[in-house]
Amino acid sequence: MTSEQHAFTQAVALLQQGKVSQGIELLKPLTHNNEFAEKALQILFKVAMRQQDTETAIAYCQKLVSIAPKKFDYVLTLVQLSISCGEFKIAKSALLPLYETNPQQADICFQLGKIERKLDNHDSAMRFFEQALTLSEQFKAPALIEIAFMHNEQLHQPDDAVRYLQQAISHDENNLQAHFSLANIYEQLGDKEKAKKGFQQVLKIDAFNAMAQARLADIETFTERDAIDYEQASLAILKRESDDIACADIYYALGKVFNDCKNYQKAWHYYVKANHYNKKYLPAYDRQSAEKITDYTLARNIALQEANSSITPIIICGMFRSGSTLIEQIISSNEQISAGGEIAYLHSSLFNLIGDEKTLVNKAKEPEFIDGYKEQLTLRAEGALYVTDKRPENYLYLDIIKQLYPKAKIIWTERDIKDNSLSAFFQHLGPSLNYAVSLGDTLHHYEQQQRIKSHWQSCFSNDIFTLNYDQLVCSPEQILEQLFRFLGLEYTDEAQRFHNKSGTVSTASVWQVRKPLYKSSSGRFANYLEHIQADEKSYQDAKALLNK
C-alpha cells in the first residue's frame, strides 16, 4: 500500500469515527494527487455540506469540475448550489462550457437564462430564454414566465409582463405559476377585480392552494359572515397542508379577515398562531448582533467621491410598516419625482461588509458599484429629476449615499411604536425582518434604528425630514407642505390624488395606498391591548412596549 493509499484509508476511518477535523487534514493533500484527487474532493464536499459550510462546498465542487469537466453531475451540483447561495457568476462560469458543447440543449439554455436574469444581463437572458422555448415545448411556458418576471421585477414593464404571462397560459392553460404571477401583477397594478379573478382561477385548478387562498384575504374587506366562510375554506386547506410557510400564510390571512370585522379576539388568536409558524423557519432575532451592526455603523468614518449623475435620490427609510409606501405614493404624484420602490442594490451589495470598514469602503469606491446604483436609479427615473428609494435598510448607508449624492434628501418615517410593532406582527415577513414575530424584539430593533438616526441627524441635520404617520393622517396638508418645502418643490395637492396614481406597488401596503388617507390605523393597538395582556407570552414580550 502506498503512502497515499494509507492516508486515504486512514482519513475515511477517522471520519467514520467522528474525528472530522483530523480526517479533513489528511484528505486535503490528496486533492493534489492525480490518483486520489477526485475521491478526496468528493468526500470533502460531502463533509462541507453536512457542516452547512456552503462556501467551502462550492470551492470543492469547483475543483471537481476542473478535474472532470465532462461530468454533468458535478456541473449541475455546482450550478444548483451556487444559485441557492446567490453566487450567480460561479454558476454561469460552470454552465457556459456545457452550453458551448451543447448549444441545442434546452435545459442548459433555460438555466443560463435564469442566471443571466439574476445578474441583470437582460439582453443575454432574453436570448437564452428564447432559445430554450424554441428548442423544446417543455420549456415554452417556463421560459415565458421567466421573461415575464424580468419585465416586471427588473425592467419595470408590467404591461409586457402581463402579455408574456398570457402567452404562457395560452400554451398551458392550467399552469399555476403563470396564473398566480398574473394575479400578482394585477394586484401590484391595483386592479382588484382581475387580481381576485386570477387567484380564484388558481384555486379552481388547485382547490387547496394556500398561497392563493391567503392572497384573496388582502383584496376584500370582510364582514363577519364572509369571514366565517373564509375561515371554513382556510381550515380545510390547513388540514391538508404540512408546509410551515403555507400554514403561516393562511393564519396571517385569517387574522386579517377577523380584524376587518372587528372580531379582535379571534384575529389575535390567528395572528399568534401565524407568528408561531413563522418562528419555526425564520432565524431567531439576535439582539447582540443587531447592536453590533449599530456600533459598526456609528463608528464608520469614510470619504468617497461624488457620483456623476443628473438624478437625485430621495431616500425613504425607517421602520417597516411606518408609512414609507404611502409617502412614496404621495410625493411621486408630483411630476418631478418618480417612484423607485425598494431598490435592493445598496443593501445586497454592502450589508455583509458592515463589520469590515476597509472592505466596505473599497466596495463603495468601486466604479462598478457606483455605476450599478446609478443604473438602478436611472432605470426607475423615467426622465424625472428625482427618484425615490424606499428600501427600509438604507438607513444603514446614509453616509455612503450622501457622499455619492450630496443633494440626496432623506425622509425618515415614524409612527407610534406600539401601532408599528403590531402592524409588523400582523405581516408575514422574511428573514431580514425576523424581529417582527415578537413585539419586544420589534421595540429593540426600533431602538437601534433611533440610535443610528440620532447619529445621522448630527451629520446631515438639514437633509433629514422626520415624517410622523399619525400627524400625516390627521393634518395632511400641513405636514405635506412642510415636506415639499424640505424637498425644494411646491406642494400641489398631491394628498388629494395619490390614491389614483397608476403604476405598480409591490409591498404589503399595496391596497392601503390605493385609498384616500384614513386614520383607522392610528391607535390600533388599543383594540388588542386586553388580548395581549391575556396572552402571557405576548404580554412578557410587550411589557417594555406598553410603557412607550
C-alpha positions in Angstrom: 0.0 0.0 0.0 1.4 3.4 -1.0 1.6 6.2 1.5 -1.3 8.0 -0.4 -3.5 4.9 -0.2 -2.7 4.6 3.5 -3.5 8.3 4.1 -6.8 8.0 2.2 -7.9 4.8 4.2 -6.9 6.4 7.5 -8.8 9.6 6.6 -12.0 7.7 5.8 -11.7 5.8 9.1 -11.2 9.0 11.1 -14.3 10.5 9.5 -16.3 7.4 10.3 -15.2 7.7 13.9 -16.4 11.3 14.0 -12.9 12.7 14.0 -13.8 15.1 11.3 -11.0 17.8 11.5 -8.3 15.1 11.6 -9.9 13.3 8.6 -10.1 16.6 6.6 -6.4 17.4 7.3 -5.4 14.0 5.9 -7.6 14.4 2.8 -6.5 17.9 1.8 -3.0 17.0 0.5 -4.6 14.2 -1.6 -6.6 16.7 -3.6 -3.3 17.5 -5.5 -2.7 13.8 -6.3 -3.9 12.7 -9.7 -4.9 9.3 -8.4 -6.8 10.3 -5.3 -7.9 13.9 -6.1 -11.4 13.1 -7.3 -12.2 10.7 -4.4 -10.8 13.1 -1.8 -12.7 16.1 -3.2 -16.0 14.1 -3.3 -15.6 13.3 0.4 -14.5 16.8 1.4 -17.5 18.2 -0.5 -19.9 15.9 1.4 -18.3 16.8 4.7 -18.7 20.6 4.0 -22.3 20.1 3.0 -23.0 18.2 6.3 -21.4 21.1 8.2 -23.6 23.5 6.2 -20.4 25.3 5.0 -21.6 26.1 1.6 -18.7 28.4 0.7 -16.2 25.6 1.2 -18.6 23.1 -0.5 -18.7 25.4 -3.6 -14.9 25.6 -3.6 -14.5 21.8 -3.6 -17.2 21.4 -6.2 -15.3 23.9 -8.4 -12.2 21.7 -8.1 -14.2 18.6 -9.1 -15.5 20.4 -12.2 -12.0 21.5 -13.1 -10.6 17.9 -13.0 -13.7 16.3 -14.5 -15.4 19.0 -16.7 -17.4 16.5 -18.7 -19.2 15.0 -15.6 -22.6 16.6 -15.8 -23.5 15.7 -12.2 -20.6 17.8 -10.9 -21.5 20.8 -13.1 -25.2 20.5 -12.2 -24.4 20.3 -8.5 -22.1 23.3 -8.7 -24.8 25.3 -10.6 -27.6 24.5 -8.2 -25.5 25.1 -5.1 -24.2 28.4 -6.4 -27.6 29.6 -7.4 -29.0 28.7 -3.9 -26.3 30.9 -2.4 -26.7 33.8 -4.8 -23.3 33.1 -6.4 -24.7 33.5 -9.9 -21.3 34.3 -11.6 -19.9 31.0 -10.4 -23.0 29.2 -11.7 -22.6 31.0 -15.1 -18.9 30.1 -15.4 -19.7 26.5 -14.7 -22.5 26.2 -17.1 -21.1 28.1 -20.1 -18.6 25.4 -21.2 -21.5 22.9 -21.3 -23.5 25.3 -23.4 -20.7 25.7 -25.8 -20.5 22.0 -26.4 -24.3 21.5 -26.2 -25.9 24.7 -27.6 -29.1 22.9 -28.6 -29.8 21.5 -25.1 -32.9 23.4 -23.9 -32.4 22.9 -20.2 -28.9 24.4 -20.3 -30.3 27.4 -22.2 -33.1 27.8 -19.7 -30.8 27.7 -16.7 -28.4 30.2 -18.3 -31.4 32.5 -18.9 -32.3 32.3 -15.2 -28.7 33.0 -14.2 -28.4 36.0 -16.6 -31.7 37.4 -15.3 -30.3 37.3 -11.8 -27.2 39.0 -13.0 -29.3 41.8 -14.6 -28.0 40.8 -18.0 -31.4 41.3 -19.6 -30.5 41.0 -23.3 -28.5 37.9 -22.8 -31.2 36.4 -20.6 -33.8 37.0 -23.3 -31.6 35.3 -25.9 -31.2 32.2 -23.8 -34.9 32.0 -22.9 -36.0 32.5 -26.5 -33.6 29.7 -27.5 -35.0 27.4 -24.8 -38.6 27.9 -25.8 -37.7 27.4 -29.5 -35.8 24.2 -28.8 -38.3 22.5 -26.6 -42.1 22.7 -26.0 -41.3 21.6 -22.4 -39.6 24.9 -21.7 -42.0 27.2 -23.6 -44.3 28.1 -20.6 -41.4 28.2 -18.0 -39.3 30.5 -20.3 -42.3 32.8 -21.0 -42.9 33.1 -17.2 -39.2 33.9 -16.6 -39.3 36.6 -19.3 -42.4 38.0 -17.6 -40.5 38.1 -14.2 -37.7 40.0 -15.9 -40.0 42.6 -17.4 -42.0 43.1 -14.2 -39.3 43.0 -11.5 -36.2 44.3 -13.2 -37.3 46.3 -16.3 -40.4 47.7 -14.6 -42.6 47.0 -17.6 -45.7 45.3 -16.1 -47.7 45.5 -19.3 -45.1 43.5 -21.2 -45.0 41.0 -18.2 -48.8 40.6 -18.5 -48.5 39.9 -22.2 -45.9 37.1 -21.7 -47.8 35.5 -18.9 -50.9 35.5 -21.1 -48.9 33.7 -23.7 -47.7 31.1 -21.2 -51.3 30.5 -20.2 -52.3 30.1 -23.8 -49.7 27.5 -24.1 -50.5 25.7 -20.8 -53.9 26.8 -19.5 -53.5 25.1 -16.2 -50.1 26.5 -15.3 -50.4 27.5 -11.7 -47.3 29.7 -11.7 -48.5 31.7 -14.7 -51.9 32.3 -13.2 -50.6 33.2 -9.8 -47.9 35.5 -11.3 -50.5 37.2 -13.5 -52.8 37.8 -10.5 -49.9 39.1 -8.5 -49.1 41.7 -11.2 -52.7 42.8 -11.3 -52.6 43.2 -7.6 -49.5 45.4 -7.8 -51.2 47.5 -10.5 -54.2 47.9 -8.2 -56.7 46.1 -10.5 -58.7 44.4 -7.7 -61.2 42.5 -9.9 -58.5 41.0 -12.2 -56.3 40.1 -9.2 -59.3 38.4 -7.4 -60.3 36.5 -10.6 -56.7 35.4 -11.0 -56.3 34.0 -7.5 -59.7 32.3 -7.8 -58.5 30.7 -11.0 -55.5 29.2 -9.2 -58.0 27.8 -6.6 -60.1 26.3 -9.5 -57.0 24.4 -10.7 -55.8 23.6 -7.1 -58.6 23.9 -4.6 -56.1 23.6 -1.7 -53.6 26.2 -2.8 -52.7 28.0 0.4 -50.9 31.0 -1.2 -53.8 31.9 -3.5 -56.3 31.5 -0.6 -54.1 33.8 1.6 -53.8 36.4 -1.1 -57.6 36.7 -1.5 -57.8 37.9 2.1 -55.9 41.1 1.2 -58.2 42.1 -1.7 -61.5 42.3 0.2 -62.7 43.9 3.4 -64.6 41.1 5.2 -67.9 41.1 7.0 -68.5 38.7 9.9 -70.4 36.3 7.6 -67.7 36.5 4.9 -65.0 35.9 7.5 -66.7 32.7 8.7 -67.0 31.4 5.1 -63.4 32.2 4.5 -62.4 30.6 7.8 -64.1 27.3 6.9 -62.3 27.1 3.5 -59.0 28.0 5.1 -59.2 25.4 7.8 -59.9 22.8 5.2 -56.7 23.7 3.5 -54.8 23.7 6.8 -55.9 20.1 7.5 -54.0 19.0 4.3 -51.1 21.5 4.5 -47.8 20.4 6.0 -45.6 23.3 4.9 -44.9 25.7 7.7 -44.7 28.7 5.4 -48.0 28.0 3.7 -49.6 27.5 7.2 -48.3 30.8 8.3 -49.7 32.4 5.2 -53.2 31.1 6.0 -53.1 32.1 9.7 -52.0 35.6 8.9 -54.8 35.8 6.3 -57.3 34.6 9.0 -56.1 37.2 11.4 -56.7 39.9 8.7 -60.2 38.9 7.8 -61.3 38.8 11.5 -59.6 42.1 12.1 -61.7 43.5 9.2 -64.9 42.6 11.0 -63.6 43.8 14.4 -63.5 40.4 16.0 -60.2 41.2 17.7 -60.1 38.2 20.0 -60.3 35.8 17.1 -57.9 37.9 15.0 -55.3 37.9 17.8 -55.7 34.1 18.2 -54.8 33.6 14.5 -52.0 36.2 14.4 -50.3 34.5 17.3 -50.6 31.1 15.5 -49.2 32.7 12.3 -46.1 34.0 14.2 -45.7 30.6 15.9 -45.3 29.0 12.4 -43.2 31.9 11.2 -40.7 31.3 14.0 -40.3 27.7 13.0 -38.3 28.5 9.9 -37.0 32.1 10.5 -33.6 32.5 12.1 -34.0 33.9 15.6 -33.6 37.6 16.0 -30.2 38.2 17.7 -30.2 41.4 19.7 -26.5 41.2 20.3 -25.8 41.1 16.5 -28.2 43.9 15.9 -26.4 46.0 18.4 -23.0 45.2 16.8 -24.4 46.4 13.4 -25.4 49.6 15.1 -22.0 50.0 16.6 -20.2 49.3 13.3 -22.4 51.9 11.6 -21.8 54.6 14.2 -18.1 54.1 14.2 -17.7 54.5 10.4 -15.7 57.4 9.0 -15.3 57.2 5.2 -14.6 59.6 2.3 -16.0 59.0 -1.2 -16.1 61.0 -4.4 -19.4 62.3 -5.7 -21.1 60.1 -8.3 -21.6 61.7 -11.7 -25.4 61.7 -12.1 -28.1 64.2 -13.0 -30.6 62.2 -10.9 -31.1 63.0 -7.2 -32.3 60.1 -5.0 -34.9 60.7 -2.3 -34.2 58.1 0.4 -37.3 57.0 2.4 -36.3 54.8 5.4 -37.4 54.0 8.9 -39.3 51.1 10.4 -41.1 48.6 8.2 -44.9 49.4 8.3 -44.3 53.0 9.3 -45.8 54.6 6.2 -43.0 54.6 3.7 -45.0 53.2 0.8 -47.8 55.8 1.5 -45.4 58.7 1.4 -43.7 57.4 -1.7 -47.1 57.2 -3.5 -47.9 60.8 -2.3 -44.7 62.5 -3.3 -44.3 60.6 -6.6 -47.7 62.0 -7.7 -45.5 65.1 -8.4 -44.3 65.0 -12.0 -40.7 65.7 -10.9 -40.5 62.6 -8.7 -40.5 59.0 -9.9 -41.3 56.1 -7.5 -38.3 53.8 -7.4 -39.8 51.4 -4.9 -37.5 49.2 -2.7 -34.2 49.1 -4.6 -32.2 46.2 -3.1 -28.9 47.2 -4.7 -27.2 49.0 -1.8 -28.3 46.6 0.9 -27.4 43.4 -1.1 -24.0 44.9 -2.0 -23.0 46.3 1.4 -24.7 44.5 4.3 -22.3 41.6 4.6 -19.4 44.1 4.7 -20.6 46.3 7.6 -18.3 44.6 10.1 -15.2 45.3 7.9 -14.9 49.0 7.3 -11.9 48.7 5.0 -13.6 46.2 2.7 -16.8 48.2 2.7 -15.0 51.4 1.8 -13.2 49.7 -1.1 -16.5 48.3 -2.3 -18.2 51.7 -2.1 -15.3 53.3 -4.1 -15.5 50.8 -7.0 -16.7 52.4 -10.2 -18.7 49.2 -10.9 -20.6 49.6 -7.6 -21.2 53.4 -8.1 -22.4 52.8 -11.7 -24.6 49.9 -10.6 -26.6 52.1 -8.2 -26.8 54.9 -10.8 -28.2 52.4 -13.3 -30.8 51.3 -10.9 -31.9 54.9 -10.3 -31.9 55.8 -14.0 -34.0 52.7 -14.8 -36.7 53.9 -12.5 -36.4 57.7 -13.0 -38.3 57.7 -16.4 -37.0 61.2 -17.1 -37.8 62.6 -13.7 -35.2 64.7 -11.8 -35.8 62.8 -8.5 -36.3 59.1 -7.8 -37.3 57.5 -4.6 -35.5 54.5 -3.0 -37.6 53.2 -0.1 -35.6 50.1 0.9 -36.0 50.2 4.7 -32.4 49.1 5.4 -30.9 52.1 3.6 -30.7 53.9 7.0 -27.5 51.9 7.5 -25.8 53.5 4.5 -26.8 57.2 4.6 -23.2 58.3 4.9 -22.3 56.5 1.7 -25.4 57.8 -0.1 -24.8 61.4 1.0 -21.2 61.3 -0.3 -22.1 59.8 -3.6 -25.2 62.0 -3.9 -24.7 65.2 -1.8 -28.1 66.6 -2.8 -29.9 63.5 -1.7 -32.8 64.0 0.7 -33.8 61.6 3.4 -37.4 61.1 4.6 -37.4 59.1 7.9 -40.9 57.7 8.5 -42.1 57.0 12.0 -45.4 56.2 13.8 -46.5 55.3 17.3 -44.2 52.3 18.0 -47.0 50.3 19.6 -49.1 50.5 16.4 -45.9 50.0 14.3 -45.0 46.8 16.2 -48.5 45.5 16.0 -48.6 46.1 12.2 -45.3 44.3 11.7 -46.6 41.4 13.9 -49.6 41.1 11.6 -47.4 40.6 8.4 -45.7 37.6 7.0 -42.2 38.9 6.7 -38.9 37.3 5.7 -35.6 36.5 7.4 -34.2 40.1 7.3 -37.3 41.3 9.3 -37.3 38.4 11.8 -37.7 40.8 14.7 -41.4 41.2 13.7 -42.5 37.9 15.2 -42.0 39.4 18.7 -43.4 42.7 19.9 -40.4 43.0 22.3 -37.8 42.4 19.5 -39.5 44.9 17.3 -39.1 47.5 20.0 -35.4 46.5 20.3 -34.9 46.9 16.6 -36.6 50.3 16.7 -34.3 51.5 19.5 -31.2 50.5 17.4 -32.6 52.5 14.5 -33.2 55.5 16.7 -29.5 55.4 17.8 -28.4 55.5 14.2 -30.9 58.2 13.3 -29.6 60.4 16.1 -26.1 60.0 14.6 -27.1 60.8 11.1 -29.0 63.8 12.2 -25.8 65.2 13.8 -24.1 64.6 10.4 -26.9 65.7 7.9 -29.3 67.8 10.0 -30.6 69.8 7.1 -31.2 66.8 4.9 -33.3 64.5 7.1 -37.1 65.1 7.5 -38.9 63.0 10.1 -42.4 62.3 8.8 -44.8 61.1 11.5 -47.5 58.9 10.1 -50.0 59.8 12.8 -49.5 63.5 12.2 -49.8 63.0 8.5 -53.2 61.3 8.5 -54.5 63.9 11.0 -53.1 67.1 9.2 -52.0 66.0 5.7 -51.9 69.5 4.1 -49.8 71.0 6.9 -47.3 68.1 7.0 -47.0 67.8 3.2 -46.5 71.5 2.7 -43.5 71.2 5.1 -42.2 68.1 3.4 -42.3 69.5 -0.1 -40.6 72.7 1.1 -37.9 70.4 2.5 -37.6 68.7 -0.9 -37.3 72.1 -2.6 -40.6 71.6 -4.5 -44.0 73.1 -4.5 -46.9 71.2 -2.9 -49.8 70.9 -5.4 -52.4 68.9 -3.6 -50.7 65.5 -4.0 -52.6 64.3 -1.0 -55.9 64.5 -2.9 -54.8 62.4 -5.9 -52.1 60.0 -4.9 -54.5 57.0 -4.5 -55.5 57.3 -8.2 -51.8 57.1 -9.3 -51.1 54.4 -11.9 -48.1 52.1 -11.6 -47.1 49.1 -9.5 -46.9 48.8 -5.8 -45.1 45.6 -4.6 -45.2 45.9 -0.8 -47.7 44.8 1.9 -49.3 48.2 1.6 -50.5 47.6 -2.0 -54.2 48.0 -1.3 -53.9 50.6 1.5 -52.2 53.2 -0.7 -54.9 52.8 -3.3 -57.3 54.5 -0.8 -57.5 58.2 0.3 -55.8 58.9 3.6 -57.6 57.3 6.5 -57.0 57.4 10.3 -58.2 54.0 11.4 -54.6 52.5 11.7 -53.7 55.2 14.3 -54.3 53.9 17.8 -55.0 50.4 16.6 -53.0 48.9 19.5 -55.9 49.7 21.8 -58.1 47.2 20.1 -55.7 44.4 21.0 -54.5 45.5 24.5 -56.7 43.2 26.5 -55.8 40.2 24.3 -52.1 40.9 24.5 -52.4 41.2 28.3 -54.3 37.9 28.5 -51.6 36.1 26.5 -48.8 35.5 28.9 -46.0 35.1 26.3 -47.1 38.1 24.3 -47.5 40.2 27.4 -44.0 39.4 28.5 -42.7 40.4 25.1 -44.8 43.6 25.1 -44.0 44.9 28.7 -41.5 47.5 27.6 -43.6 48.4 24.6 -46.6 49.2 26.8 -44.6 51.9 28.6 -43.8 53.7 25.4 
